[in-house]
Amino acid sequence: MSEKISDLVYVYFNENADQLLNQEGLKNFIRSGLNILNKEWNKIDKWRINKFLYIVRVLHKKSFECLMNLKNKSKICELINLIYFQEVF
């Protein structure tokens, strides 16, 4: 299920994942995911921690895989950096 949720990041890219189709959508998807994970972190019990951390790893991996294929990396990386800074810290 974590893989399916994190695969939604590809909705915002073309089929080769080298062009971002909807920058605002990607920004909102990543921001929402981080926001939800941040809210739920304190409620995680010891039996679900591995599943929780797995979805965090997979979501980050898929997001960065897509970003690595973009042609205009600097602008997108600045945007993602800002999102991580706002949501995590």
KOLVOKE-652210 format. One record per residue (C-alpha): residue number from 1; residue in three letters; x, y, z. Coordinates in Angstrom, 1 decimal, padded with zeros to 4 digits. Layout:
  resi  resn      c1      c2      c3
   NUM   ALA       X       Y       Z
...
//
This chain:
  resi  resn      c1      c2      c3
     1   MET   000.0   000.0   000.0
     2   SER   002.9   002.4   000.7
     3   GLU   004.2   001.8  -002.8
     4   LYS   000.8   002.6  -004.3
     5   ILE   000.4   005.8  -002.3
     6   SER   003.9   007.0  -003.1
     7   ASP   003.4   006.2  -006.8
     8   LEU   000.9   009.0  -006.9
     9   VAL   003.8   011.4  -007.2
    10   TYR   004.1   010.3  -010.8
    11   VAL   000.7   011.8  -011.6
    12   TYR   002.5   015.2  -011.7
    13   PHE   005.1   014.2  -014.3
    14   ASN   004.9   013.2  -018.0
    15   GLU   005.4   009.5  -018.9
    16   ASN   009.2   009.9  -019.0
    17   ALA   009.3   011.7  -015.7
    18   ASP   011.5   014.4  -017.2
    19   GLN   008.9   017.2  -017.3
    20   LEU   006.8   018.4  -014.4
    21   LEU   003.2   018.8  -015.5
    22   ASN   001.8   020.4  -012.4
    23   GLN   004.2   022.1  -010.1
    24   GLU   001.6   023.3  -007.7
    25   GLY   000.0   019.9  -007.5
    26   LEU   003.4   018.3  -006.7
    27   LYS   004.1   020.9  -004.1
    28   ASN   000.7   020.3  -002.4
    29   PHE   001.1   016.5  -002.6
    30   ILE   004.5   016.5  -000.8
    31   ARG   003.4   019.2   001.6
    32   SER   000.3   017.3   002.5
    33   GLY   002.1   014.0   002.9
    34   LEU   004.7   015.6   005.2
    35   ASN   002.0   017.4   007.2
    36   ILE   000.0   014.2   007.8
    37   LEU   003.1   012.2   008.8
    38   ASN   004.1   015.1   011.1
    39   LYS   000.7   015.1   012.8
    40   GLU   000.6   011.3   013.3
    41   TRP   004.1   010.8   014.5
    42   ASN   003.2   011.3   018.2
    43   LYS   000.3   008.8   017.9
    44   ILE   002.4   005.9   016.5
    45   ASP   002.6   002.8   018.7
    46   LYS   005.5   000.4   018.7
    47   TRP   003.8  -002.1   016.5
    48   ARG   003.2   000.3   013.6
    49   ILE   006.5   002.2   013.7
    50   ASN   008.1   000.1   010.9
    51   LYS   005.1   000.6   008.6
    52   PHE   005.2   004.3   009.3
    53   LEU   008.9   004.7   008.7
    54   TYR   008.6   002.6   005.5
    55   ILE   006.0   004.9   004.0
    56   VAL   008.3   007.9   004.9
    57   ARG   011.2   006.3   003.1
    58   VAL   009.2   005.3   000.0
    59   LEU   007.6   008.7  -000.3
    60   HIS   010.9   010.4  -000.1
    61   LYS   012.5   008.0  -002.5
    62   LYS   009.8   008.4  -005.2
    63   SER   009.8   012.1  -004.9
    64   PHE   013.6   012.4  -005.3
    65   GLU   013.6   009.9  -008.2
    66   CYS   011.2   012.1  -010.1
    67   LEU   013.2   015.3  -009.2
    68   MET   016.4   013.7  -010.4
    69   ASN   014.9   013.3  -013.9
    70   LEU   013.8   016.9  -014.3
    71   LYS   015.6   019.3  -016.7
    72   ASN   015.2   022.4  -014.5
    73   LYS   016.4   020.9  -011.3
    74   SER   017.6   024.0  -009.4
    75   LYS   014.1   025.7  -009.3
    76   ILE   012.3   022.5  -008.3
    77   CYS   015.0   021.6  -005.7
    78   GLU   014.6   025.1  -004.1
    79   LEU   010.8   024.6  -004.0
    80   ILE   011.1   021.1  -002.4
    81   ASN   013.7   022.4   000.1
    82   LEU   011.3   025.2   001.1
    83   ILE   008.5   022.7   001.6
    84   TYR   010.7   020.4   003.8
    85   PHE   011.9   023.3   005.8
    86   GLN   008.3   024.6   006.4
    87   GLU   006.8   021.2   007.2
    88   VAL   009.5   019.4   009.1
    89   PHE   011.1   022.2   011.1
//
